[in-house]
Amino acid sequence: MNHLYHFGPYTLDPRRRRLSRQGSPVSLTPKAFDLILFFAQNPNRVITKEELLKALWADSFVEEGNLTQNVFLLRRALGQKSEDSGLIVTIPRKGYQFAGDVSIVSQPALSAEVPASQTAAAVSPGHVAITIETERESEAVETSSSQMLTSLVRRSATRSRPVLALLFTVATLILVLAGYLSWNHFRAKPTPPPGIMLAVLPLQNLTGDPEQEYFADGLTEELIAQLGRLQPEQLGVIARTSVMGYKHTDKRLDQIGRELSVQYVLESSFRRSADRLRLTIQLVRVRDQVHLWAENYDRQMQDIFAVQDDVARSVAREIQLHLTQQQQADLTEHRSIDPEAHESYLKGRYFWNKRTELGFRKAIEYFQAAIAKDPAQAQAYAGLADSYLLLSGYGFERQEEALQKAKAAATRAIEIDNRLAEAHTTLGMISLQHDWDWPASEMHLKRALELNPNYSVGREMYADGYLWSVGKNEEAIAELRKAHGLDPLSLIISTDLAKHLCFSGNYGEGMEMFAKVLEADPDFVQAHYYLSRAYGLKGSFAEAVAESDKIKPPDIIPFGIGQRGYVYALQGKRREALEIADELQQASKTQHVDPHYIADIYIGLGDKDLAFAWLEKAYTEHSPGIIMMKVDPKYDPLRSDRRFAELMRRVRIPQ
């Protein structure tokens, strides 16, 4: 016997391929019918997009966009206006769930129960993208017009027929005008307010090969960079660090939107076969989860930059960005790449983002492979420079060796393409930490932000590096707040902001931010180190020692031990402090230990001669910490000594 599926007011007849609502037929395309049937047969479970693609297009290959379009058409036929309420619910990063309460009945049993037909209201395509505010405004216009008509009729009850006819004519004109204004309001796209925020969610890897994750992550980062350069006065783009926290997430788009404070989300997925890339991208408005734009790309790998340009143009169009002529020209350049070189570059960025010594060294190998394949690839030189910069910054290599290599690579990157914000940022930090060329540092860091104001790392380095070291702490905090807005889940940006808030005396907000960082990652080394320093400034020495003790091996040297020795010195625990100073000196024989950690201990003990001896060694090695002499509170006991002024002069710190 033929079974029928009943859910809510709907009845689904597979044999007749008919969907009805309270007896009235609902018009569906053949694929939309197949889709609703599959949903009805699999209620209340998460159905992946891959499963739906195999079920509906078993004998042919189609892009994910075909599925998205059919889901869209089916929702429209069902009168569903959002993705998180109604019969078909989107499960972000996975697929869909049919939320209807489905009962299966025989046709005779159902036929006697079907209510009298009622025609369902049609939903026009143009109404799908209407915002909640627009609908309410239209209802207000129509309600106001209806009330006016009623009032006119009542007033006309005692008047003559000609007057009554005239009033009806006027009222009709008002209703027509209100209808036109309402339609025109629906039709026009609103001008976006300043400060629009967009999140590019991590690309979904649909290849079935986990080894392709590097490609997904790298392409995500490139899209973020491309969109970040569009129109910074109007558009902010969430940085890579924050969006990567949503990789493989089950969170709904509205929750992601709230957590990142964004109005739009770009979702993407890809497949690869031989030398071709199949990419599906869609732009979603978070407020009502309407898909504003979707596109499928089937291109050769060497055309990947052209695809990124097209995505940027489409996003700019949909959210009404006003691009300059130069920006429009940049997006129409037809750039081709060597696919193998680009692949090596993406692998390099993948390992660089691990932020480990092994990761940096693997990244260098891949960046060098990319350069060997394509010597004109500026991005690979920029990646190479970033790798050497952080190798020294994290203490894995001496500054003198690593920064020379970083400088050469960054300089070559800019010679090839002077529009790379990453390369300018790296040169800015090298000019600051190694060359002590303060004007050059400021020039490169500002140039990086001109090229890409949404580059949160550049904004953080400008603030925490240059602005703070020259004594502009309020400006540094303002820049760090901007960086935090672009990358709210970045632990290092949050830590830097918390540090500067505490150092400027705002302990309440600073301590609260430290707590949030350590709630997210209880083992984050930099947070424990600077929280310990903040406690030390307050005179809370027990808490300061406790925080330094939370730094676990292998990071305990020099971060934890050096800070603990400094706190012991501030407490007057001379023996314990000297033991740690000796421990650091012994460790320096087998690994790199920044001399300023030892200098700190002698500063705390009040031993100026030994403090200056170790600061002289820090000067010789171009220790990064020495550029902070003008502003770091730990140097306060030395400021009256003429040797301190002389050291600052040699480091060329602006006065």
C-alpha positions as CSV (number, residue, x, y, z in Angstrom):
1,M,0.0,0.0,0.0
2,N,1.3,3.5,-0.8
3,H,2.6,5.3,2.2
4,L,2.2,9.0,2.7
5,Y,4.3,11.3,4.9
6,H,2.5,13.8,7.1
7,F,4.2,16.7,8.8
8,G,2.5,19.8,10.1
9,P,0.0,21.0,7.5
10,Y,1.8,19.2,4.7
11,T,1.2,15.8,3.1
12,L,3.8,14.2,0.8
13,D,2.7,11.6,-1.7
14,P,5.8,9.8,-3.2
15,R,3.8,7.8,-5.8
16,R,2.1,10.9,-7.3
17,R,5.1,13.0,-6.6
18,R,2.9,15.5,-5.0
19,L,3.3,17.8,-1.9
20,S,0.2,19.5,-0.6
21,R,-0.6,22.0,2.2
22,Q,-4.0,21.3,3.8
23,G,-5.1,19.8,0.5
24,S,-3.7,22.6,-1.8
25,P,-0.8,21.5,-4.1
26,V,2.7,23.1,-3.5
27,S,4.6,23.7,-6.6
28,L,8.1,22.1,-6.6
29,T,10.8,21.4,-9.1
30,P,11.7,17.7,-9.5
31,K,14.9,18.0,-7.5
32,A,13.2,20.0,-4.8
33,F,10.6,17.2,-4.5
34,D,13.4,14.6,-4.3
35,L,14.9,16.7,-1.5
36,I,11.8,17.0,0.6
37,L,11.2,13.3,0.2
38,F,14.7,12.5,1.4
39,F,14.2,14.8,4.4
40,A,10.9,13.3,5.3
41,Q,12.4,9.8,5.2
42,N,15.3,11.0,7.5
43,P,13.7,13.3,10.1
44,N,15.5,14.7,13.1
45,R,19.0,13.7,12.2
46,V,21.9,15.6,10.8
47,I,22.3,14.9,7.1
48,T,25.6,15.9,5.6
49,K,25.9,17.7,2.4
50,E,27.9,14.9,0.9
51,E,25.1,12.4,1.8
52,L,22.5,14.6,0.1
53,L,24.7,15.1,-3.0
54,K,25.1,11.3,-3.4
55,A,21.4,10.6,-2.8
56,L,20.1,13.3,-5.2
57,W,22.8,13.1,-7.9
58,A,24.0,9.5,-7.6
59,D,25.0,9.2,-11.3
60,S,26.6,12.6,-11.9
61,F,29.0,15.1,-10.3
62,V,27.5,18.4,-9.3
63,E,28.8,21.3,-7.2
64,E,27.6,22.0,-3.7
65,G,26.0,25.1,-5.0
66,N,23.4,23.0,-6.8
67,L,22.3,21.5,-3.5
68,T,22.3,25.0,-1.8
69,Q,20.1,26.4,-4.6
70,N,17.6,23.5,-4.3
71,V,17.4,23.9,-0.5
72,F,16.8,27.6,-1.0
73,L,13.9,26.9,-3.5
74,L,12.4,24.3,-1.2
75,R,12.5,26.6,1.8
76,R,10.8,29.3,-0.3
77,A,8.1,26.9,-1.4
78,L,7.5,26.1,2.3
79,G,7.4,29.7,3.2
80,Q,10.5,29.4,5.4
81,K,12.4,32.7,5.8
82,S,15.4,31.7,7.8
83,E,17.9,28.8,8.1
84,D,17.6,28.3,11.8
85,S,13.8,28.1,12.2
86,G,11.2,26.1,10.2
87,L,11.3,22.6,8.8
88,I,14.8,22.6,7.2
89,V,17.5,23.8,9.7
90,T,21.0,24.5,8.6
91,I,23.7,22.8,10.7
92,P,26.8,25.0,10.1
93,R,29.8,23.2,8.6
94,K,27.9,19.9,8.4
95,G,24.6,19.9,6.5
96,Y,20.9,20.1,7.3
97,Q,18.3,18.6,9.7
98,F,14.6,18.1,9.0
99,A,12.8,19.3,12.1
100,G,9.3,18.2,11.1
101,D,7.4,15.7,13.2
102,V,6.8,13.1,10.5
103,S,4.1,10.4,10.7
104,I,3.8,7.7,8.0
105,V,0.2,6.7,7.2
106,S,-1.6,4.8,4.6
107,Q,-3.4,6.7,1.8
108,P,-6.9,5.6,2.7
109,A,-6.5,6.5,6.4
110,L,-5.1,9.9,5.5
111,S,-7.7,10.7,2.7
112,A,-10.5,11.0,5.2
113,E,-8.6,13.3,7.4
114,V,-7.3,15.9,5.0
115,P,-8.8,19.2,5.9
116,A,-10.5,21.5,3.4
117,S,-8.0,23.2,1.1
118,Q,-6.7,26.6,1.9
119,T,-4.4,28.3,-0.6
120,A,-1.0,29.0,0.8
121,A,0.4,32.5,0.4
122,A,3.0,32.7,-2.4
123,V,6.5,33.9,-1.5
124,S,8.1,35.8,-4.3
125,P,11.8,35.5,-4.9
126,G,12.4,39.2,-4.0
127,H,10.9,38.7,-0.6
128,V,13.5,36.1,0.5
129,A,16.1,38.7,1.2
130,I,13.9,41.2,3.0
131,T,15.1,42.2,6.5
132,I,13.0,42.0,9.6
133,E,13.2,45.7,10.0
134,T,11.9,46.3,6.4
135,E,9.0,44.0,6.9
136,R,8.0,45.8,10.1
137,E,8.3,49.2,8.4
138,S,6.0,48.0,5.5
139,E,3.5,46.6,7.9
140,A,3.5,50.0,9.7
141,V,2.9,51.8,6.4
142,E,0.0,49.5,5.4
143,T,-1.5,49.6,8.9
144,S,-1.3,53.4,8.9
145,S,-2.9,53.6,5.5
146,S,-5.7,51.2,6.5
147,Q,-6.4,53.2,9.6
148,M,-6.6,56.4,7.5
149,L,-9.0,54.7,5.1
150,T,-11.2,53.6,8.0
151,S,-11.2,57.1,9.5
152,L,-12.1,58.6,6.2
153,V,-15.0,56.2,5.7
154,R,-16.4,57.0,9.2
155,R,-16.2,60.7,8.6
156,S,-17.9,60.3,5.3
157,A,-20.9,58.5,6.7
158,T,-22.8,61.8,7.2
159,R,-21.6,63.5,4.0
160,S,-22.9,63.4,0.5
161,R,-22.2,60.7,-2.0
162,P,-19.9,62.9,-4.2
163,V,-17.8,63.8,-1.2
164,L,-17.7,60.1,-0.1
165,A,-16.6,59.1,-3.6
166,L,-13.9,61.7,-3.5
167,L,-12.6,60.6,-0.2
168,F,-12.5,57.0,-1.4
169,T,-10.5,58.1,-4.4
170,V,-8.0,60.0,-2.2
171,A,-7.8,57.0,0.2
172,T,-7.2,54.6,-2.7
173,L,-4.4,56.9,-4.0
174,I,-2.8,56.9,-0.5
175,L,-2.9,53.1,-0.5
176,V,-1.4,52.9,-4.0
177,L,1.3,55.3,-3.0
178,A,2.0,53.4,0.2
179,G,2.2,50.1,-1.8
180,Y,4.6,51.7,-4.2
181,L,6.8,53.0,-1.4
182,S,6.7,49.7,0.3
183,W,7.7,47.8,-2.9
184,N,10.4,50.3,-3.6
185,H,11.7,49.9,-0.1
186,F,11.9,46.2,-0.6
187,R,13.5,46.6,-4.0
188,A,16.3,49.0,-3.0
189,K,19.4,47.8,-1.2
190,P,20.2,49.9,1.9
191,T,23.5,51.7,2.1
192,P,25.7,49.8,4.6
193,P,26.6,51.6,7.8
194,P,30.3,52.2,8.6
195,G,32.0,49.5,10.5
196,I,30.6,46.5,8.7
197,M,32.3,43.3,9.8
198,L,32.8,40.1,7.8
199,A,34.1,36.7,8.8
200,V,35.6,34.3,6.3
201,L,35.0,30.9,7.8
202,P,37.6,28.2,7.2
203,L,37.2,26.4,3.9
204,Q,35.6,23.0,4.1
205,N,37.8,20.2,2.7
206,L,35.4,18.0,0.7
207,T,38.2,16.0,-1.0
208,G,38.1,13.3,1.7
209,D,41.9,13.7,2.1
210,P,43.0,15.1,5.4
211,E,46.4,15.9,3.8
212,Q,44.6,18.7,1.9
213,E,43.9,20.7,5.1
214,Y,46.9,22.9,4.4
215,F,45.3,24.0,1.2
216,A,42.0,24.8,2.9
217,D,43.8,26.8,5.6
218,G,46.0,28.6,3.1
219,L,43.2,29.6,0.8
220,T,41.2,30.8,3.8
221,E,44.1,33.1,4.8
222,E,44.5,34.4,1.2
223,L,40.7,35.3,1.0
224,I,41.0,37.1,4.3
225,A,43.9,39.1,3.1
226,Q,42.3,39.9,-0.3
227,L,39.0,41.0,1.3
228,G,40.8,42.9,4.1
229,R,42.3,45.2,1.5
230,L,39.0,46.2,-0.2
231,Q,37.7,49.2,1.6
232,P,38.9,49.5,5.2
233,E,36.9,52.6,6.0
234,Q,33.7,50.6,5.4
235,L,34.7,46.9,6.0
236,G,36.5,45.1,8.7
237,V,37.5,41.5,8.2
238,I,38.1,39.1,11.1
239,A,41.6,37.8,11.2
240,R,42.7,34.2,10.6
241,T,43.4,33.4,14.3
242,S,39.9,34.0,15.3
243,V,38.1,32.3,12.4
244,M,40.2,29.2,12.7
245,G,38.6,28.6,16.0
246,Y,35.4,27.7,14.1
247,K,37.0,25.0,12.0
248,H,34.8,21.8,12.1
249,T,32.4,23.6,14.4
250,D,28.8,22.7,15.0
251,K,27.9,26.3,16.0
252,R,25.1,28.0,14.1
253,L,25.8,31.1,12.0
254,D,23.9,33.4,14.3
255,Q,26.0,32.3,17.3
256,I,29.2,32.7,15.3
257,G,28.0,36.2,14.3
258,R,27.4,37.2,17.9
259,E,30.7,35.8,19.1
260,L,32.7,37.6,16.4
261,S,30.4,40.7,16.2
262,V,30.0,40.3,12.4
263,Q,27.2,41.1,10.1
264,Y,28.3,38.8,7.2
265,V,29.9,35.4,6.9
266,L,31.6,33.9,3.9
267,E,31.3,30.1,3.7
268,S,33.3,28.1,1.3
269,S,34.2,24.5,0.3
270,F,36.5,22.9,-2.2
271,R,37.3,19.8,-4.2
272,R,40.3,19.1,-6.3
273,S,41.0,16.8,-9.1
274,A,44.3,16.7,-10.9
275,D,45.1,20.3,-11.9
276,R,41.5,21.6,-11.4
277,L,39.9,23.3,-8.4
278,R,36.2,23.2,-7.8
279,L,35.2,25.9,-5.3
280,T,31.8,26.8,-3.9
281,I,31.4,30.1,-2.0
282,Q,28.4,31.8,-0.5
283,L,27.9,35.1,1.3
284,V,25.4,34.9,4.2
285,R,23.9,37.8,6.1
286,V,24.0,36.8,9.8
287,R,20.9,38.8,10.9
288,D,18.4,36.7,9.0
289,Q,20.8,34.1,7.6
290,V,19.8,35.0,4.0
291,H,22.2,33.8,1.3
292,L,23.0,37.0,-0.6
293,W,25.3,35.5,-3.2
294,A,26.6,32.1,-4.1
295,E,28.9,30.9,-6.9
296,N,30.6,27.8,-8.1
297,Y,34.0,27.9,-9.7
298,D,35.6,25.2,-11.8
299,R,39.0,26.5,-12.8
300,Q,42.6,25.6,-13.5
301,M,44.8,25.9,-10.4
302,Q,46.9,28.7,-12.0
303,D,43.7,30.8,-12.0
304,I,43.2,30.8,-8.3
305,F,44.1,34.5,-7.9
306,A,41.5,35.4,-10.5
307,V,38.9,33.5,-8.5
308,Q,39.9,35.4,-5.4
309,D,39.5,38.7,-7.3
310,D,36.1,37.7,-8.5
311,V,35.0,36.7,-5.0
312,A,36.2,40.1,-3.7
313,R,34.3,42.0,-6.4
314,S,31.1,40.0,-5.7
315,V,31.3,40.6,-1.9
316,A,32.0,44.3,-2.5
317,R,28.9,44.5,-4.7
318,E,26.6,42.7,-2.4
319,I,27.4,44.7,0.7
320,Q,27.6,48.0,-1.2
321,L,31.2,48.9,-0.8
322,H,32.4,51.9,-2.8
323,L,35.7,50.8,-4.4
324,T,38.2,53.3,-5.8
325,Q,39.2,53.2,-9.4
326,Q,42.6,51.8,-8.3
327,Q,41.0,49.1,-6.2
328,Q,38.7,48.1,-9.1
329,A,41.7,48.0,-11.4
330,D,43.6,45.8,-9.0
331,L,40.7,43.3,-8.9
332,T,40.7,43.0,-12.7
333,E,44.4,42.1,-13.1
334,H,44.6,38.7,-14.6
335,R,47.3,37.1,-12.5
336,S,48.5,33.5,-13.1
337,I,50.7,31.4,-10.8
338,D,52.8,28.3,-10.9
339,P,50.5,25.8,-9.2
340,E,53.4,23.8,-7.6
341,A,55.0,27.0,-6.3
342,H,51.7,28.1,-4.8
343,E,51.1,24.7,-3.3
344,S,54.5,24.9,-1.6
345,Y,53.7,28.4,-0.3
346,L,50.4,27.3,1.2
347,K,52.2,24.4,2.9
348,G,54.7,26.9,4.3
349,R,52.0,29.1,5.7
350,Y,50.3,26.0,7.2
351,F,53.4,25.1,9.2
352,W,54.3,28.7,10.0
353,N,51.0,29.1,11.7
354,K,51.8,26.2,14.1
355,R,54.2,28.7,15.9
356,T,56.6,26.0,17.0
357,E,60.3,25.6,16.2
358,L,59.7,22.6,14.1
359,G,56.9,24.4,12.3
360,F,59.0,27.4,11.5
361,R,61.8,25.2,10.1
362,K,59.4,23.2,8.0
363,A,57.9,26.4,6.7
364,I,61.3,27.7,5.7
365,E,61.8,24.5,3.6
366,Y,58.5,25.0,1.8
367,F,59.0,28.7,1.2
368,Q,62.4,28.0,-0.2
369,A,60.9,25.3,-2.5
370,A,58.3,27.8,-3.7
371,I,61.0,30.4,-4.5
372,A,63.1,27.8,-6.3
373,K,60.0,27.0,-8.5
374,D,58.9,30.6,-9.0
375,P,61.6,33.2,-8.1
376,A,59.1,36.0,-8.6
377,Q,56.7,34.8,-5.9
378,A,56.7,37.7,-3.5
379,Q,54.5,36.0,-0.9
380,A,57.0,33.2,-0.5
381,Y,59.8,35.7,0.3
382,A,57.4,37.4,2.8
383,G,56.7,34.0,4.4
384,L,60.4,33.2,4.6
385,A,61.0,36.6,6.3
386,D,58.2,36.0,8.8
387,S,59.7,32.5,9.7
388,Y,63.2,33.9,10.4
389,L,61.7,36.8,12.4
390,L,59.7,34.5,14.7
391,L,62.6,32.0,15.0
392,S,64.6,34.8,16.7
393,G,61.6,36.4,18.4
394,Y,60.7,33.0,20.1
395,G,64.3,32.5,21.1
396,F,65.1,29.6,18.8
397,E,67.9,31.4,17.0
398,R,70.1,34.3,17.8
399,Q,68.9,37.7,16.6
400,E,72.1,38.5,14.6
401,E,71.8,35.4,12.4
402,A,68.0,35.1,12.0
403,L,67.2,38.8,11.4
404,Q,69.7,39.2,8.7
405,K,68.1,36.4,6.8
406,A,64.6,37.9,7.6
407,K,65.7,41.3,6.3
408,A,67.0,40.0,3.1
409,A,63.9,38.0,2.3
410,A,61.5,40.8,3.3
411,T,63.5,43.3,1.2
412,R,63.3,41.0,-1.8
413,A,59.5,40.5,-1.3
414,I,59.0,44.3,-1.5
415,E,61.2,44.6,-4.5
416,I,58.9,42.2,-6.3
417,D,55.6,43.6,-4.9
418,N,55.7,46.7,-2.7
419,R,52.0,46.2,-1.7
420,L,52.6,43.3,0.7
421,A,51.6,44.4,4.2
422,E,53.2,41.3,5.7
423,A,56.6,42.1,4.3
424,H,56.4,45.8,5.4
425,T,55.4,44.6,8.9
426,T,58.4,42.3,9.1
427,L,60.8,45.0,7.9
428,G,59.3,47.4,10.4
429,M,60.0,45.0,13.3
430,I,63.6,44.3,12.0
431,S,64.3,48.0,11.7
432,L,63.0,48.3,15.3
433,Q,64.6,45.3,17.1
434,H,67.8,44.9,15.2
435,D,68.7,48.0,13.2
436,W,67.3,50.5,15.8
437,D,66.3,52.6,12.8
438,W,63.2,54.1,14.4
439,P,62.1,56.3,11.4
440,A,62.3,53.3,9.1
441,S,60.4,51.2,11.5
442,E,57.6,53.7,11.8
443,M,57.5,54.1,8.0
444,H,57.2,50.4,7.3
445,L,54.6,49.7,10.0
446,K,52.4,52.6,8.9
447,R,52.8,51.5,5.3
448,A,51.6,48.0,6.2
449,L,48.4,49.4,7.8
450,E,47.8,51.6,4.8
451,L,48.0,48.6,2.5
452,N,45.8,46.4,4.7
453,P,44.2,48.1,7.8
454,N,42.6,44.8,8.6
455,Y,45.9,43.1,9.1
456,S,45.7,42.5,12.9
457,V,49.2,41.3,13.3
458,G,50.6,44.4,11.7
459,R,48.4,46.6,13.9
460,E,49.5,44.6,17.0
461,M,53.2,44.9,16.1
462,Y,52.9,48.7,15.5
463,A,51.2,49.1,18.9
464,D,53.2,46.7,21.1
465,G,56.5,47.3,19.2
466,Y,56.9,50.9,18.0
467,L,54.2,53.0,19.8
468,W,54.8,51.7,23.2
469,S,58.6,51.7,23.0
470,V,58.6,55.5,22.1
471,G,56.3,56.2,25.0
472,K,52.9,56.5,23.2
473,N,51.1,54.1,25.5
474,E,47.6,55.6,25.0
475,E,48.0,55.3,21.2
476,A,49.3,51.8,21.6
477,I,46.2,50.8,23.7
478,A,43.9,52.4,21.1
479,E,45.7,50.4,18.3
480,L,45.5,47.2,20.3
481,R,41.8,47.6,20.8
482,K,41.4,47.9,17.0
483,A,43.5,44.7,16.6
484,H,41.4,43.0,19.2
485,G,38.3,43.9,17.3
486,L,39.7,42.4,14.2
487,D,41.0,39.3,15.9
488,P,38.9,38.8,19.2
489,L,40.1,35.3,19.8
490,S,43.8,36.0,19.4
491,L,45.5,35.1,22.7
492,I,48.6,37.2,22.0
493,I,46.7,40.3,21.0
494,S,44.5,40.0,24.1
495,T,47.5,39.4,26.3
496,D,49.3,42.5,24.9
497,L,46.2,44.6,25.5
498,A,45.9,43.3,29.0
499,K,49.6,44.0,29.7
500,H,49.4,47.6,28.5
501,L,46.2,48.3,30.4
502,C,47.9,47.1,33.6
503,F,51.2,48.9,32.9
504,S,49.1,52.1,32.5
505,G,47.4,51.6,35.8
506,N,44.1,50.2,34.5
507,Y,44.3,47.0,36.5
508,G,40.6,46.3,36.6
509,E,40.1,45.9,32.9
510,G,43.6,44.4,32.4
511,M,43.2,41.7,35.0
512,E,39.8,40.8,33.6
513,M,41.3,40.4,30.1
514,F,44.1,38.2,31.5
515,A,41.5,36.0,33.1
516,K,39.7,35.6,29.8
517,V,42.9,34.6,28.0
518,L,43.8,32.0,30.6
519,E,40.2,30.7,30.6
520,A,40.6,30.1,26.9
521,D,44.1,28.5,27.3
522,P,45.3,27.9,30.8
523,D,48.9,27.1,29.6
524,F,49.4,30.3,27.5
525,V,53.0,31.3,28.4
526,Q,52.9,35.0,27.6
527,A,49.7,35.5,29.6
528,H,51.3,33.9,32.7
529,Y,54.5,35.9,32.2
530,Y,52.9,39.3,31.9
531,L,50.2,38.6,34.5
532,S,53.1,37.8,36.9
533,R,54.7,41.1,36.0
534,A,51.5,43.0,36.6
535,Y,51.2,41.4,40.0
536,G,54.8,42.4,40.7
537,L,54.1,46.0,39.8
538,K,51.2,46.0,42.3
539,G,53.4,44.5,45.0
540,S,51.4,41.2,45.0
541,F,54.5,39.1,45.1
542,A,52.9,35.8,46.2
543,E,50.5,36.0,43.2
544,A,53.4,37.0,40.9
545,V,55.4,33.9,41.9
546,A,52.4,31.7,41.5
547,E,51.8,32.9,38.0
548,S,55.5,32.3,37.0
549,D,55.3,28.8,38.4
550,K,52.4,28.0,36.0
551,I,54.7,28.3,33.0
552,K,55.5,24.7,32.2
553,P,58.5,23.1,30.5
554,P,60.0,23.5,27.9
555,D,59.0,27.1,28.1
556,I,60.1,27.5,31.7
557,I,63.5,28.8,30.5
558,P,63.7,31.7,30.3
559,F,60.2,32.9,30.8
560,G,59.2,31.3,34.0
561,I,62.6,31.1,35.8
562,G,63.7,34.6,34.8
563,Q,60.4,36.2,36.0
564,R,60.4,34.2,39.3
565,G,64.0,35.3,39.9
566,Y,63.0,38.9,39.3
567,V,60.1,38.7,41.8
568,Y,62.3,37.1,44.4
569,A,64.7,40.0,43.9
570,L,61.9,42.5,44.4
571,Q,60.9,40.7,47.6
572,G,64.4,40.9,49.0
573,K,65.0,37.1,48.7
574,R,68.6,37.6,47.6
575,R,69.8,34.0,47.9
576,E,66.9,32.6,45.8
577,A,67.2,35.3,43.2
578,L,71.0,34.7,42.8
579,E,70.4,31.0,42.5
580,I,68.1,31.6,39.6
581,A,70.5,34.0,37.9
582,D,73.2,31.3,38.1
583,E,70.7,28.7,36.7
584,L,70.0,31.0,33.7
585,Q,73.8,31.5,33.1
586,Q,74.3,27.8,33.1
587,A,71.4,27.2,30.7
588,S,72.9,29.8,28.3
589,K,75.8,27.5,27.6
590,T,73.5,25.0,25.8
591,Q,70.7,27.2,24.6
592,H,70.0,30.8,23.8
593,V,68.9,32.8,26.9
594,D,68.2,36.5,26.4
595,P,70.6,38.4,28.6
596,H,67.9,40.8,29.7
597,Y,66.3,38.1,31.9
598,I,69.5,38.0,34.0
599,A,69.8,41.8,33.9
600,D,66.2,42.0,35.3
601,I,67.2,40.0,38.4
602,Y,70.1,42.3,39.2
603,I,67.9,45.4,38.7
604,G,65.5,43.9,41.2
605,L,68.4,43.3,43.7
606,G,69.7,46.9,43.3
607,D,73.0,45.7,41.9
608,K,73.4,48.3,39.2
609,D,76.9,47.3,38.1
610,L,75.9,43.8,37.3
611,A,72.6,45.0,35.8
612,F,74.5,47.2,33.4
613,A,77.0,44.5,32.6
614,W,74.1,42.2,31.5
615,L,72.3,45.0,29.7
616,E,75.6,45.7,27.8
617,K,75.5,42.0,26.7
618,A,71.8,42.5,25.7
619,Y,72.9,45.5,23.7
620,T,75.6,43.5,21.9
621,E,73.1,40.7,21.0
622,H,70.4,43.2,20.0
623,S,68.0,41.8,22.6
624,P,64.4,42.7,21.7
625,G,63.7,43.8,25.3
626,I,66.3,46.5,25.2
627,I,64.1,48.7,22.9
628,M,61.6,49.1,25.8
629,M,64.1,50.9,28.1
630,K,62.3,54.2,27.8
631,V,58.9,52.9,29.1
632,D,59.2,49.6,30.8
633,P,58.6,50.1,34.6
634,K,61.3,47.5,35.5
635,Y,64.0,49.9,34.4
636,D,62.9,52.7,36.7
637,P,65.7,52.1,39.3
638,L,68.3,52.7,36.6
639,R,67.0,55.9,35.1
640,S,69.0,58.3,37.2
641,D,72.3,56.6,36.3
642,R,74.2,58.3,33.5
643,R,75.0,54.9,32.0
644,F,71.3,54.4,31.3
645,A,71.0,57.6,29.3
646,E,74.1,56.6,27.4
647,L,72.7,53.2,26.6
648,M,69.4,54.7,25.4
649,R,71.4,57.0,23.1
650,R,73.3,54.1,21.6
651,V,70.0,52.3,20.9
652,R,68.8,55.6,19.3
653,I,65.5,55.6,21.2
654,P,63.6,58.8,20.4
655,Q,63.4,61.2,23.3
